[in-house]
Amino acid sequence: MDFLVTVKNRPWFAVEAKVRDETPAKALRYFGERLQIPLLYQVVLGGHRDFESEGVRVVPAPRFLASLA
């Protein structure tokens, strides 16, 4: 897990950053379950698809970053 965003000291969402791997990271799922993080994202620099798998939303980096603006 590369980033954890909190609101009022509670986990809101977590991000795992990858260059090309679109398979949801085990560590992200592990911490998501243990810390009860509502939203899990795997942001992929070379990704082309936006989909959900195993409770993780896998999203291309440009789309994810545009949503933060």
Contacts in CASP RR format, 6 or more apart in sequence:
PFRMAT RR
TARGET T0000
AUTHOR 0000-0000-0000
METHOD contacts of the structure
MODEL  1
MDFLVTVKNRPWFAVEAKVRDETPAKALRYFGERLQIPLLYQVVLGGHRD
FESEGVRVVPAPRFLASLA
1 14 0 8 1.000
1 15 0 8 1.000
1 16 0 8 1.000
1 25 0 8 1.000
1 27 0 8 1.000
1 28 0 8 1.000
1 31 0 8 1.000
1 32 0 8 1.000
2 15 0 8 1.000
2 16 0 8 1.000
2 17 0 8 1.000
3 14 0 8 1.000
3 15 0 8 1.000
3 17 0 8 1.000
4 11 0 8 1.000
4 13 0 8 1.000
4 14 0 8 1.000
4 15 0 8 1.000
4 35 0 8 1.000
4 37 0 8 1.000
5 11 0 8 1.000
5 12 0 8 1.000
5 13 0 8 1.000
5 14 0 8 1.000
5 15 0 8 1.000
6 12 0 8 1.000
11 32 0 8 1.000
11 35 0 8 1.000
11 36 0 8 1.000
11 37 0 8 1.000
11 38 0 8 1.000
12 37 0 8 1.000
12 38 0 8 1.000
12 39 0 8 1.000
13 37 0 8 1.000
13 38 0 8 1.000
13 39 0 8 1.000
13 40 0 8 1.000
13 41 0 8 1.000
14 28 0 8 1.000
14 31 0 8 1.000
14 32 0 8 1.000
14 35 0 8 1.000
14 37 0 8 1.000
14 39 0 8 1.000
14 40 0 8 1.000
14 41 0 8 1.000
15 41 0 8 1.000
15 42 0 8 1.000
15 43 0 8 1.000
15 64 0 8 1.000
16 25 0 8 1.000
16 27 0 8 1.000
16 28 0 8 1.000
16 40 0 8 1.000
16 41 0 8 1.000
16 42 0 8 1.000
16 43 0 8 1.000
16 56 0 8 1.000
17 42 0 8 1.000
17 43 0 8 1.000
17 45 0 8 1.000
17 61 0 8 1.000
18 25 0 8 1.000
18 42 0 8 1.000
18 43 0 8 1.000
18 44 0 8 1.000
18 45 0 8 1.000
19 44 0 8 1.000
19 45 0 8 1.000
19 46 0 8 1.000
20 44 0 8 1.000
20 45 0 8 1.000
20 46 0 8 1.000
20 47 0 8 1.000
21 44 0 8 1.000
22 42 0 8 1.000
22 44 0 8 1.000
22 47 0 8 1.000
22 49 0 8 1.000
22 58 0 8 1.000
23 53 0 8 1.000
24 40 0 8 1.000
24 42 0 8 1.000
24 53 0 8 1.000
24 54 0 8 1.000
24 55 0 8 1.000
24 56 0 8 1.000
24 58 0 8 1.000
25 42 0 8 1.000
25 56 0 8 1.000
28 40 0 8 1.000
28 42 0 8 1.000
28 56 0 8 1.000
29 40 0 8 1.000
29 54 0 8 1.000
29 55 0 8 1.000
29 56 0 8 1.000
31 37 0 8 1.000
32 40 0 8 1.000
39 57 0 8 1.000
40 55 0 8 1.000
40 56 0 8 1.000
40 57 0 8 1.000
41 56 0 8 1.000
41 57 0 8 1.000
41 58 0 8 1.000
41 59 0 8 1.000
41 64 0 8 1.000
42 56 0 8 1.000
42 57 0 8 1.000
42 58 0 8 1.000
42 59 0 8 1.000
43 59 0 8 1.000
43 60 0 8 1.000
43 61 0 8 1.000
43 64 0 8 1.000
43 65 0 8 1.000
44 58 0 8 1.000
44 59 0 8 1.000
44 60 0 8 1.000
44 61 0 8 1.000
45 60 0 8 1.000
45 61 0 8 1.000
46 60 0 8 1.000
46 61 0 8 1.000
47 60 0 8 1.000
47 61 0 8 1.000
48 60 0 8 1.000
49 58 0 8 1.000
49 60 0 8 1.000
50 57 0 8 1.000
50 58 0 8 1.000
50 59 0 8 1.000
50 60 0 8 1.000
50 63 0 8 1.000
51 57 0 8 1.000
51 58 0 8 1.000
52 58 0 8 1.000
END
